[in-house]
Amino acid sequence: MLRFFRVSFLVLIAVFLCQLSFGETIRVNLSFDTSNIAIEPLDGYHRVSYKDPNAYSLAKEGAPDLPAYMVRVLVPQGSDITGITFEEKHRILLGSIMPYPFQGYEIISKPRTDTVLPDPEIYKSGLIYPAQKLIYQSVGNTRGFDILYFSYYPFEYDTNTENLYFYQSASFSIDCSPAKNPEYTDFRANETFTNMVSATVVNPEAIQKYYPEKTVFSAKAIDYDMLIVTTDNLLSGAQAYADFRQSAGITSVIKTVSQIQSAYSGATTQLKIKDCINQHVQNNNVTYVFLIGDGGTDSGYSVPDQNLYGYLFMFPWPESDNTIPGDIFYSCFGGTFNWNADGDSRVGEPGDNTDISPDVIIGRLPVRTVQQILDYKNKVQSYISSVSHETFAENLLLSGVQLFDNTGDAKAKSEVMYNNYIAPYWPVHNKYTLYDSDTSVTVSSLTSMLQQNMNFFHMATHGNVTVWAMESGSDFYSSNAMALNNIPGIVVTIACISNAFDPEVSGAADPCLGEAFVRNPNGGSVIYMGASRYGLGENSLSGHGPSFQYNDWIFRYTLQDTYQNIAGAGFTQAKIHLAGSAGSDDYMRWVHYCLNYTGDPSIKAHKEAGSGGGVPVYRFFNHVRGGHLYTISESERNTVMELPDWNYEGIKFNVHDTQASGTVPVYRFFNTKTGIHLYTISESERDNVMNLPGWNYEGIKFYVYNNQTAGATPVYRFFNHVRGGHLYTISESERDNIMELPQWTYEGISFYVIEL
């Protein structure tokens, strides 16, 4: 089991410590750009924001609402954190203002109307706020990787002078020592999770140092991609679905609830299912778990959910729920396995030693008949084949109605999500909107838009078990979702309770809205990501409460090409990303539990790759070390342009930024000794280099063709046996010139790309 860190904080300004003789010191450097700061007048105060996806509100109600910055650091497995020190630099004065008091988060379906006033114990204290600039949140174990979560405030407010300050850089030293009695669950290397961790933490290069065994990917004869858990009555449908996914390269093993009850350990059926999943992760390295069966207790169709406990301090009427159906329970194996360390009736309390960072990608198909499984199988096939249908893989719909007491807040919040988390990671797409502030959001107008075949659809509205609230007229019900006749896409929503597949919620009905979207045999959606209990929001025009924060990261990680846009992986990585906040904040924990993924977790979320001719590759030459750098990232390009050792050599060819038909990934490595990079499509070369000292694996950087195809041109590879660097070029004249130079060895055609 996971050994949780014992943390003793040295929360003070300090210089970096030297490496400890008996442990490890991890150093993290962060820089903050003043151009990302926005200070805007609001109700006699000033709202302070920092335009970065990792910035969010950590304040309590009535306290100055200053942005904190989320930090996730990879640390050695099983170690204890003995201290964290930090040094802040380059403090600047932003002005004399009074920050807006944080209004707290609210239940989306029943917002309050009162305004939270400034807390005089803070605003009139004459002290610096926040008193604690570094906030420890929690430690999570994800597939054997230990991640330390903390937050840092780059802002500080002097309540005596009313001056607001900002630090442009901060350096952290994290001291780790080996645990005296290490207790943790280990896992074999899994490429999907290694990539997810690499994209989540601030020090991905530490994977090679602390977890070198996690970078060597080798399958065994008994390995499966997916474990399917279903019932005896649904087995034939589950087998048909497994056979269908086998044709797409997804191998599965199936277990029924009755088989699990007789063969696995646990005091309850839920714990036996969790034990079964854990053993298949350990022994068969499964990446996905698909629960095919509705919630509840009916043995004919139910794969029972685990009731989890959530508490919300909602002034003046707190909310609590002991029946939250959170399938995340089945995906986390660290900490207390049963999530009930104190043995009371509440599972998943913060004091129950729960590790809530997923170890497996999980989804549920809440069906009750074999025919519903077969209908879903046919619909997934329709979704897969529809990528070439006109512009389906490029279509996005954003919709919403008034959420709180701010007209147009659904639009403002959705547009922030779009600008920061969607547009930067989706080079080519068609954006459609249906906001109450622009037009009338009704059942008719929403149905009309969905009938135009939207690949991705986000809905910002109020909700209940079977309903989304519309602006006027009748609301959008499960019957409306069942009546859609469209190409099925992916639905993400902040609406309350609309994904309540369990029978214990007030007003329980079958199908709930999420079930109706997924069960519809003629349209609807193939995936529905929504809350099975209340969604939580922030009462401001553009501020994002917990529900929007989770959806933000779901979109960003799904649209990135880290793992070929697998929708379940994007959903799971969003939970890994936010596990720290959910470990220490009741609001985030509530959404962490009740936000469920309905549908096959292994489905690729289709999007058009790049522009028709691909995306450009920028080339740099290091005139000091001699190596070349190739990147499609504009931010990396801009950063390297500022470094004195690098000469920019322009755009050399085009590639795909996501995997298109006939393409393969290009893996990038960095040599920490020589400063050179290596690019390869060879899995065997990738695996060999991962075992070499001094090489850091930097993940998949773009996609190319491994064979000659129409419109593609060869890339020639050379090795400099004097300085150690590689050169890649499509230029035949450059190729011929380099062949004449004695220090270069020609290594042939590496892959094929799109010529400029």
Buried (B, 14 or more C-beta within 10 A) or exposed (E): BBBBBEBEBBBEEBEBBEEEEEBBBBEBEBEBEEEEBEBEEBEEBBBBBBBBBBBBBBBBBBBBBBBBBBBBBBBBBBBBBBBBBBBBEEEEEBEEBBBBBBBBBBBBBEBBEEEBEBBEEBBEEEEBBBEEBBBBBBBBBBBBBBBBBBBBBBBBBBBEEEBBBBBBBBBBBBBBBEBEEEEBBEBBBBBBBBBBBBBBBBBBBBBBBBBBEBBBBEEEEEBBBBBBBBBEBBBEBBBEBBEBBEEEEBBBBBBBBEBBBEEBEBEEBBBBBBBBBBBBBBEBBBBBBBBBBBBBEBBEBBBBBBBBBBBBBBEEEEBBBBBBBBBBBBBBBBBBBBBBBEEEEBBBBBEBBBBBBBBBBBBBBBBBBBEBBBBBBEBBBBBEEBBEEEEBBBBBBBBBBBBBEBEBBBBBBBBBBBEBBBBBBBBBBBBBBBBBBEEEBBBEBBBEBBEBBBBBBBBBBBBBBBBBBBBEEEBBBBEBBBBBEBBBBBBBBBBBBBBBBBBBBEEBBBBBBBBBBBBBBBBBBBBBBBBBBBBBBBBBBBBBBBBBBBBBBBBBBBBBBBBBBBBBBBBBBBBBBBBBBBBBBBBBBBBBBBBBBBBBBBBBBBBBBBEEEBBBBBBBBBEEBBBBBBBBBEEBBEEBEEEEEBEEEEBBBBBBBBBBEBBBBBBBBBBEEBBBBBBBBBEEEBBEBBEEEEBBBBBBBBBBBBEEEEEBBBBBBBBBEEBBBBBBBBBEEBBEEBEEEEEBEEEEEBBBBBEB
